[in-house]
């Protein structure tokens, strides 16, 4: 009889629901550079980017074969649109809070990651331990460029060969995680504050190896 092939544990797959291309490019470069991690990363953008469409996609994916589903949410637009709602009408912020609560009760494999104002604030925390609240993503981006002078919100910049966004930020990753963890989490009653929950992604067992070797606490530009 021939030898029975040694069975390997299947490679886990994390799927991400996002509403922008910058998140997709960043996640793609994370996977491209961290080749030692046994993990498939699959970003998803809903065809329609309304909050409810994202929520429905998260529910659909949570019921499928994926090990974990991450919903990365930029809060700046939700807050802005909530301020424009007529009195007595449910705000997008209230709707998001309800969706988030439902997901965490119904699914054990779903994690909601909130950034306020946006992903660029996560990048900023690689250089600056700030808790300043930036109302608009453009404000956070302007501050980011003071430290990360070459930053451009383009696919060419994010995916530049041998110098992509993840490679450029990797030496400061541990510092960014510490800075993000020091901030308060999302709070429906007090949403207008600096929030960055991206560090929770790197706390997963599958991604902890990203913090080994080449990361440090240096925060120079």
N, C-alpha and C positions, 0 to 999 in steps of 0.2 A: 504493500500500500504506500502511496506517496504521502509525503509529509503534508499535514494540514497547514495552509498558509497562516502565518501569524496575523491575527486580526488587529487592526489599528482603530483607535477611537476616531470617529468622524470629526473632521475639522468644523468647529462651531462657526456659525454665520451670524454676524450682527448686521441688522438693516437699520438705516437711518432715514427718517422722514424730515426733509428740510424744505425751506421755501426759497432758497437762493443758490446760485452757482458757486459762491465762495466757499460755502460749507462742503459742497461736493468736491471741489478741487483740493481743499485742505485734507479731507478724509482720504481721497485718492492718493495723495502724496504721503500721508501717514502710512498707508498700507504698502506703498511702493518702497519706502525706505526701511520700514521695520519688517524685514523679510524673515526674521527669526520667529516672529509670532505665528502661532498656528491658529489663524483666524481669517475668515472671509469677511470683507467689509463691502456692503452693498448700499450705496446711497440712492434715495428715491425722491423725486420731485413730483408732487401731484400735478396732473394736467391743469387743474384749477387750483389756485393758491389760496382760496378762501380758508378761513380757520376751520370751518366745518368739514371741508374737503380733506384737509390734513388729518383731522380727527378720525374721519371715516377710514382713511387709508391706514392709519395706525392700528385701528381695530381689525381691519382686514388682515394686515400683516401679522398681528399678534396671534391670530387664529391659524396661521400657516406654519410652515416648517422651521421658521427662524428661531434661533436660540434666544436672541434678545432684540427688542425693538426700541430704538431711541428716537424721540421726537425733539428736535432742536428748534427752539422757538426764540425769535427776536421780539422783545417786548415793546420796542419803540413804536412800531406801527399800531400795535394793539392799544397802547395808551393814547396815542394821537387820535385814533378813530373813536375811542371811548369818549373823549372830550367833545366830539362833534355830534354825539347822539342826543336826540331830543329828550327832555325830561320825561321820566316815566317809562322809557324804552330800555330794555335790557342792553347793557353795554357789551362790546366784544371782550372786555376784561372779565366781566362776570361769567360770560359764556366760556371763556378759556379756563377759568377757575373750576367751573363745573365739569368740563371735559377732562381736565387734569385729575380731578378727584375720582371721576368714574373710571378712568383708565387704571389708576393705582389700586382701586378696589377690585376691579374685575380681572385684571391680568397681573400675573407675577413676573412676566418677562418684558414688561414695558417700563421704560424710564424716560421721564420728561426733563429735558435740560433747558433751562431758561437763561438767556443772556439779555441784559439790559444796559445799553441799547441794542447791541448787535455783536456779531462774531469779532469785529475789529477790537472790541473792548477786551476780549480774551487775548488777542495779539498784544495789546498795550500792556497787559499784566505781565508779559514776559520781560518788560523793561522797567515798569513803574508800579509800585505797590499802592496804587491809588484806590480810594473809595469814593472819588468824586462822581456825582451823577451827571451823565451826559444825556441831554434830552433827545438829541438827534444822533444818528449814526455818523453823519458828516462831522459832528463835533469831536466824537471819539477818534475818527480817522485823522482829523487834523492834529490831534494830540499825539497819535501814534507816529505820525510822520516826523515829529520832533525827535523821536528816538530811533525810528526805523525809516531812515531817510529815503530809501529806494522803493518803499512800498507802493505798489500799484494794484488796483482792483481789476486785474486782467488775467485771463487764462495763461497768457504768455509768461507773465511774471510768476504766477503761482506754480507753474509747471516747468520753469526753466531748468534745462538739463544740468545736473550736478550742482544746482544752486536754487532748488525749488523752495517754496514757502516753508515747508516742514523742516528741511535741512537748515535753513537760516535761523529758524526759531528754536530748534532742538537744543542747543547749548543752554538755553534759558528755561527749558520746560519745567524743571523742578521748582524754579523760582515762581513761575506763573501759577503752578498748582498751589503753592503755599499762599500766594496773594489771592487767588480765587477762593480758596477755602476759608480765608479770613473774612470774607464778605457774608452778609446775611443772605439767607435763601429767599426765594419768591414769597411775597406776602400780599394777598389780595387787598388787605386793608391799608397797606403802605407800599404800593408798587413803584412809586417814583423815587427810586434809589438805585445805586450801582449793584448789579447782580451778574454773576458769572458762575455757572454751574458746570462748565466744561471739565473742570478737574475731576468730576465724578466719573467721567468716561475712562480716565487713566487709573482710576482706583479699581477697575475690574481686574480680576486675576489674569485674564488673557492679555491685558495691556500693561501690566505693571512692569514688564521687562523693558518697556520703552524708557523707563527711568534709570536704567543701569548704564554704567560706564560713561558715556559721553555727555550726560547732562551735568549741570552744575548750578550754583547759585549766582553766577556772574550775571550782571544786568546792564552791561555797557552796550552801546549801539553797535 
